[in-house]
């Protein structure tokens, strides 16, 4: 990664300009600031800038995750779904209400419904896919129609929502809340966790899959070299979008470490079993679980 120099400044400035141009309603005079990768921006600007990033990568989202995880994200997601093992059990008559937040392209949502169907013969549970970005949702709806059996089903809906507020989701209305590779992009992560607690029913499960922090120094050195030296370059070569990949790499480094994030889940009110997380691939990613008692 080039940390200094005029070229990097111009590239990041272009990304900031693009986000503000696409979403010109952003307030530029907010006194509160937060991080956008390694940049400091107003809290109200960040939401729009993140929208710009994901509008840019929506059509290549799987490719983006393949590049960022060297393809391992597919295994992580499968393990995540299997670990939850969610679905209406045979002999019961109450379908589950799933909510997948920042789930635009639908891969977790479709995977959860498939798992429930194949393991428990559950063809009644419902899924709401919520995402702040309309381009991501459009990609998810397209995939739903062309790549799944849920395209015309009333069991699945796509909803444009800010994950920090979810103002169209009622209190105590969902059984399972999932979010994969999305919560680190929230402007206020604690607000998002508090909202997750609000919308879940008592007994409901919060499950988060997110890039995290490697605790092995040797592996971390290799991973950081790959992340900062190669990922932005690969984003430029493969997707013609270096700026978005630069931000995504930096956003991982700014995300709280596993223990800190588990503490934030507890702060939201959840019961956190054990240490609260499972490291995947030396901590490159982690699964966090909370239960609303």
C-alpha positions, -999 to 999 in steps of 0.1 A, spaced: 0 0 0 12 35 -8 4 55 22 18 88 12 22 108 -20 1 128 -44 -12 99 -64 -29 82 -34 -44 115 -23 -60 120 -56 -73 85 -58 -90 87 -24 -102 121 -32 -119 107 -63 -137 81 -42 -149 107 -18 -161 130 -46 -179 101 -63 -198 92 -31 -208 128 -25 -218 133 -62 -240 102 -62 -256 111 -29 -255 149 -29 -278 151 1 -250 144 25 -244 171 51 -209 185 48 -209 205 80 -216 178 106 -195 183 137 -193 146 145 -166 126 126 -159 90 120 -136 69 98 -140 60 62 -112 35 59 -82 56 71 -99 89 61 -118 111 87 -152 122 74 -184 135 90 -207 108 103 -234 119 78 -211 117 49 -199 81 57 -233 65 49 -233 81 15 -197 72 8 -202 36 17 -233 35 -6 -210 48 -34 -185 20 -27 -211 -8 -29 -229 7 -59 -195 5 -76 -189 -32 -67 -225 -45 -67 -223 -64 -100 -189 -79 -90 -197 -85 -54 -188 -122 -54 -156 -114 -73 -148 -88 -47 -151 -113 -19 -131 -139 -38 -103 -114 -42 -105 -103 -5 -106 -138 9 -88 -157 -18 -120 -176 -24 -124 -188 12 -154 -167 19 -176 -193 2 -164 -219 28 -169 -194 56 -205 -187 45 -213 -224 43 -199 -230 78 -218 -199 91 -251 -213 78 -244 -248 90 -234 -234 125 -268 -216 128 -286 -247 116 -318 -227 115 -352 -238 102 -387 -248 113 -383 -283 129 -406 -311 117 -436 -314 140 -438 -277 148 -462 -253 133 -444 -219 137 -423 -208 107 -392 -188 115 -388 -151 104 -353 -145 91 -337 -111 86 -305 -108 67 -291 -73 70 -266 -58 45 -276 -89 26 -281 -72 -8 -270 -99 -32 -288 -126 -12 -262 -153 -9 -267 -158 29 -304 -154 26 -307 -180 -1 -283 -203 17 -304 -201 49 -336 -209 31 -320 -238 12 -306 -252 45 -339 -250 62 -356 -268 32 -331 -295 27 -325 -304 63 -359 -298 79 -382 -298 50 -391 -262 59 -408 -245 31 -427 -219 52 -401 -198 70 -398 -163 56 -368 -141 47 -364 -103 47 -332 -91 30 -324 -56 41 -297 -34 26 -290 3 25 -279 1 -11 -305 -1 -39 -279 -14 -64 -270 -43 -42 -307 -51 -37 -313 -50 -74 -285 -75 -79 -300 -97 -52 -335 -96 -68 -319 -105 -101 -302 -135 -87 -333 -145 -68 -353 -146 -101 -326 -163 -122 -306 -185 -98 -331 -197 -71 -365 -212 -67 -376 -182 -46 -380 -157 -74 -418 -155 -74 -423 -166 -38 -440 -144 -12 -416 -159 14 -388 -135 5 -387 -97 3 -360 -72 -4 -361 -40 16 -340 -9 14 -331 -1 49 -304 15 70 -291 -13 92 -285 11 121 -323 19 124 -343 -7 105 -373 16 109 -396 -6 88 -389 -37 109 -412 -41 140 -399 -47 175 -397 -84 186 -406 -96 151 -376 -117 139 -363 -151 150 -329 -150 133 -308 -119 124 -278 -124 102 -252 -100 88 -222 -111 68 -194 -87 59 -216 -57 64 -215 -44 100 -179 -30 97 -194 -5 72 -219 9 96 -213 44 108 -224 36 143 -218 -2 149 -233 -1 184 -265 15 171 -267 -14 146 -263 -40 174 -289 -22 196 -313 -23 166 -306 -60 161 -316 -66 197 -348 -45 192 -361 -64 162 -354 -99 175 -380 -119 195 -370 -132 229 -350 -163 222 -339 -149 189 -304 -153 176 -280 -126 163 -252 -140 141 -225 -120 124 -198 -131 100 -171 -105 95 -135 -100 85 -115 -97 117 -80 -97 132 -53 -124 129 -36 -132 162 -7 -151 148 21 -126 140 36 -145 111 3 -152 94 -8 -116 101 23 -102 84 16 -123 53 -21 -114 54 -14 -76 57 11 -77 29 -15 -94 7 -42 -70 18 -24 -37 14 0 -45 -14 -20 -68 -37 -58 -63 -30 -61 -27 -43 -39 -36 -73 -61 -67 -81 -92 -45 -77 -78 -22 -103 -68 -50 -127 -99 -72 -123 -127 -48 -115 -111 -15 -126 -118 -1 -91 -88 4 -69 -104 30 -47 -132 8 -34 -109 -21 -26 -85 2 -8 -114 14 14 -125 -22 21 -91 -32 32 -87 -2 55 -122 -8 69 -111 -43 81 -82 -28 100 -105 -2 117 -130 -28 128 -129 -38 165 -109 -68 175 -129 -100 184 -130 -95 221 -140 -58 218 -168 -66 193 -181 -94 216 -183 -68 243 -203 -46 221 -227 -74 214 -231 -79 252 -236 -42 256 -266 -43 232 -282 -67 257 -275 -101 242 -264 -131 261 -231 -141 246 -222 -178 250 -186 -186 260 -162 -161 246 -188 -151 220 -169 -158 187 -153 -184 166 -122 -175 146 -120 -187 110 -87 -191 91 -65 -178 120 -89 -150 126 -90 -135 91 -128 -138 97 -149 -145 128 -184 -156 136 -201 -138 165 -232 -151 182 -257 -134 206 -290 -146 220 -319 -123 231 -331 -137 264 
